[in-house]
């Protein structure tokens, strides 16, 4: 299978690297140092789930250099979507499937506007990974799973085939009959995790060990649940407590992606996460006071380190 990965960062590098190791023809659309490193010495991965290995995958700076693909994993940060989506048309053939492997709840819709509804499949990535200064991908936590599904709901031949290809590459996968619900379940989790660990600058173990901070993350996710139900999303009853239980069973050193980006002086996906909760709360007349505070407190860092007099 010819696979294009737009965004050779932590998530794209992890899943693309495993697909390349399994023998698929993988091409990364990358930029800057990551493009140079993959072109020069391949993509190196250090993972808890799949061990350490290096793949000699191809890397290009422009999509037209890659050609048409059978499958495209769109893995860029949400704030780069408008720029990166321009890479997609040269990669799209009549039967190309595009997986929206991003945070947030509106990424698939934005991609469909460019490449067409029939090409886009929803996806939820369950992996925690980072890119080191040397361009290596380090997978630190999570089951490394990719959940995919037709945006219109139900099962399809293509989602079953793609899920099978992932499984054969060592990527646990499942085709979900209601992918929109699965996307929102992750959204609730990541808004809580990234919001609280970026706000407090503390890992999840410390947050959960403080009753007041634990109550705060509970409030963040409760507001996400309320917004989801106002948006006609059928989340499971008790989803907030289930997510808290999940956090309690993960590494106490766990931090969300926004916390890692904040510490590294990078831009934050704030608008797509807690900022989206605030925006949808206003749209549906649902109060989101805690997410309002998270959003306001992190907003000065959204574009990178602020200038401080």
C-alpha positions in Angstrom: 0.0 0.0 0.0 1.3 3.5 -0.9 1.0 5.6 2.2 1.6 9.3 2.5 2.1 10.9 6.0 1.5 14.6 6.1 3.3 15.7 9.2 6.3 13.7 10.3 6.0 14.7 14.0 5.4 12.4 16.9 2.1 10.9 15.9 2.7 10.7 12.1 6.2 9.5 12.7 5.1 6.7 15.0 2.3 5.3 12.9 4.2 5.9 9.6 7.3 4.3 11.0 5.4 1.1 11.9 3.7 1.0 8.5 7.1 1.4 6.8 8.7 -1.3 8.9 5.9 -3.6 7.8 6.8 -3.1 4.2 4.4 -0.5 3.0 5.7 2.2 0.6 5.6 5.2 3.0 6.4 8.8 2.1 6.6 11.5 4.7 5.7 15.1 3.7 7.9 16.9 6.2 9.8 20.2 6.6 12.8 21.7 8.3 15.1 19.5 10.3 12.8 16.5 10.3 12.9 16.4 6.5 16.7 16.6 6.6 17.0 13.9 9.3 14.7 11.4 7.6 16.3 12.0 4.2 19.8 11.6 5.7 19.6 8.8 8.2 16.1 7.5 8.1 13.4 7.7 10.8 14.4 6.3 14.2 11.8 5.2 16.7 12.3 4.3 20.4 9.0 2.9 21.6 7.7 1.0 24.6 5.3 -1.0 22.4 7.4 -1.9 19.4 11.0 -1.6 20.5 13.7 0.5 18.9 14.2 0.5 15.1 15.1 2.7 12.1 13.2 2.8 8.8 14.6 4.1 5.6 11.4 5.8 4.6 11.2 8.5 1.9 10.7 12.1 2.8 9.8 15.0 0.6 9.1 18.7 1.1 6.2 19.0 -1.3 3.3 16.6 -1.9 3.6 16.7 -5.7 7.0 15.0 -5.2 5.2 12.1 -3.5 2.5 11.4 -6.1 -0.9 9.7 -5.6 -1.4 7.6 -2.5 -3.7 4.8 -1.5 -3.9 6.1 2.1 -2.9 9.5 3.5 -2.4 10.1 7.3 -3.0 13.7 8.0 -1.1 14.3 11.2 -0.2 18.0 11.5 -0.9 20.2 14.5 -4.4 21.7 14.2 -3.0 25.3 13.8 -1.1 24.1 10.7 -4.1 22.6 9.0 -5.0 25.5 6.7 -1.4 25.5 5.3 -0.8 21.8 5.2 -4.2 20.9 3.7 -2.8 22.4 0.4 -0.5 19.4 0.3 -3.3 17.0 -0.2 -4.7 17.4 -3.7 -1.7 16.0 -5.6 -1.8 13.0 -3.4 -5.5 12.2 -4.0 -6.5 9.6 -6.6 -10.1 8.3 -7.2 -9.9 5.8 -4.4 -7.5 7.5 -1.9 -8.6 7.5 1.7 -7.5 10.3 4.0 -7.4 9.7 7.7 -7.8 12.8 9.9 -5.3 11.9 12.7 -5.5 15.1 14.6 -6.7 16.5 17.9 -10.0 18.4 18.0 -13.5 17.7 16.8 -13.7 19.5 13.5 -10.5 18.4 11.6 -12.3 15.8 9.4 -14.8 18.4 8.3 -12.1 20.8 7.4 -10.3 18.2 5.3 -13.5 17.1 3.6 -14.0 20.7 2.3 -10.8 20.4 0.4 -10.6 16.8 -0.8 -14.2 15.9 -0.8 -16.5 14.0 1.6 -16.0 10.6 0.1 -12.2 10.6 0.7 -12.1 11.4 4.4 -12.3 8.9 7.2 -12.4 9.9 10.8 -9.7 8.6 13.2 -8.7 8.7 16.8 -5.1 8.1 17.8 -4.4 6.7 21.2 -0.7 7.2 21.6 1.6 9.6 23.6 4.8 10.4 21.7 7.4 13.1 21.3 10.0 14.2 18.8 13.5 14.7 20.2 15.9 17.3 19.2 17.6 14.7 17.0 14.4 14.0 15.2 13.8 10.6 16.9 10.3 9.6 17.8 9.9 8.5 21.4 6.6 6.7 22.3 6.0 7.0 26.0 2.5 5.9 26.8 -0.9 4.8 25.5 -1.9 1.6 23.6 -0.7 2.9 20.3 -4.1 2.3 18.8 -5.8 3.8 15.8 -9.6 3.8 15.8 -11.1 4.7 12.4 -14.6 5.0 11.0 -16.8 6.4 8.3 -18.0 9.9 9.2 -21.5 9.0 8.2 -21.5 6.1 10.6 -21.8 2.3 10.1 -19.3 -0.2 8.8 -17.6 -0.2 5.3 -15.3 -2.5 3.4 -12.5 0.1 3.2 -12.4 0.8 7.0 -12.2 -2.9 7.6 -9.3 -3.3 5.1 -7.4 -0.3 6.5 -7.9 -1.5 10.1 -6.6 -4.9 9.0 -3.5 -3.4 7.4 -2.8 -1.5 10.6 -3.1 -4.6 12.7 -0.7 -6.4 10.4 1.8 -3.6 10.9 1.6 -3.9 14.7 -0.8 -1.1 15.2 -3.9 -2.1 17.2 -6.9 -0.9 15.3 -10.7 -1.1 15.1 -13.3 0.2 12.8 -15.8 2.2 15.0 -19.5 2.4 13.9 -19.9 5.9 15.3 -16.5 7.6 14.9 -17.8 11.0 15.8 -18.6 9.8 19.3 -15.1 8.3 19.6 -13.6 11.6 18.5 -15.5 13.4 21.2 -14.5 10.8 23.9 -10.8 11.6 23.1 -11.6 15.3 23.0 -13.0 15.1 26.5 -9.8 13.3 27.7 -7.3 15.6 26.0 -9.0 18.8 27.0 -8.8 17.6 30.6 -5.3 16.2 30.4 -3.7 19.0 28.3 -5.7 21.8 29.9 -4.8 20.9 33.5 -1.1 19.9 33.0 -0.4 23.0 30.9 -2.3 25.3 33.3 -0.6 23.9 36.4 2.8 23.0 34.8 2.5 19.7 36.7 2.2 16.0 35.7 -1.0 14.2 36.1 0.1 12.2 39.2 0.6 15.4 41.1 -2.7 16.9 39.9 -4.7 13.8 41.0 -2.9 13.9 44.3 -4.3 17.3 45.1 -8.1 17.2 45.8 -8.6 20.8 44.6 -6.7 20.2 41.3 -8.5 16.8 40.8 -11.8 18.6 41.2 -10.6 21.2 38.6 -9.9 18.6 35.9 -13.2 17.0 36.7 -14.9 20.3 36.1 -13.0 20.8 32.8 -14.3 17.5 31.5 -17.8 17.9 32.9 -18.1 21.0 30.8 -16.9 19.2 27.7 -19.5 16.5 28.3 -22.2 19.2 28.6 -21.1 20.8 25.3 -21.0 17.4 23.6 -24.5 16.6 24.6 -25.7 20.0 23.4 -24.0 19.1 20.1 -26.0 15.9 19.9 -23.1 13.6 20.8 -24.0 10.5 22.7 -21.2 10.1 25.2 -21.4 7.2 27.6 -22.9 8.0 31.0 -20.2 8.3 33.6 -17.6 9.2 30.9 -15.9 11.8 33.2 -15.4 9.3 36.1 -14.2 6.7 33.6 -11.6 9.1 32.2 -10.4 9.9 35.7 -10.0 6.2 36.5 -8.0 5.9 33.3 -5.7 8.7 34.3 -5.2 7.1 37.7 -3.9 3.9 36.0 -1.4 5.7 33.8 2.1 6.9 34.6 2.0 9.7 37.2 4.5 11.5 35.0 1.9 11.9 32.2 1.5 15.3 30.7 -0.7 16.4 27.9 0.6 17.6 24.5 0.0 21.2 25.3 2.1 20.9 28.4 4.9 19.5 26.4 4.6 22.2 23.8 4.4 24.9 26.5 7.6 23.7 28.1 9.4 23.5 24.8 8.3 27.1 23.8 6.2 25.8 20.9 2.8 27.0 19.8 -0.2 25.5 21.5 -3.3 23.7 20.1 -5.4 25.8 22.4 -8.0 27.0 19.9 -8.8 23.4 18.9 -9.0 22.1 22.4 -10.2 24.2 25.4 -10.8 27.1 23.1 -13.2 25.0 21.1 -15.1 24.1 24.3 -15.5 27.8 25.0 -16.7 28.5 21.4 -19.2 25.6 21.3 -20.4 26.5 24.8 -21.3 30.0 23.5 -22.9 28.5 20.4 -25.1 26.2 22.4 -25.6 28.6 25.4 -23.8 26.1 27.7 -21.8 27.7 30.5 -18.1 26.7 30.5 -16.5 28.9 33.3 -13.6 26.5 34.0 -12.6 26.1 30.4 -13.0 29.9 30.1 -10.3 30.3 32.7 -8.0 27.6 31.2 -8.4 29.3 27.8 -7.7 32.8 29.1 -4.7 31.8 31.2 -3.0 29.9 28.3 -4.0 32.3 25.5 -0.9 34.5 25.9 1.2 31.4 25.2 -0.8 30.1 22.2 1.6 31.5 19.6 4.7 30.6 21.5 6.5 32.3 24.4 5.0 35.8 25.0 7.1 38.9 25.1 7.4 39.9 28.7 8.6 43.4 29.6 
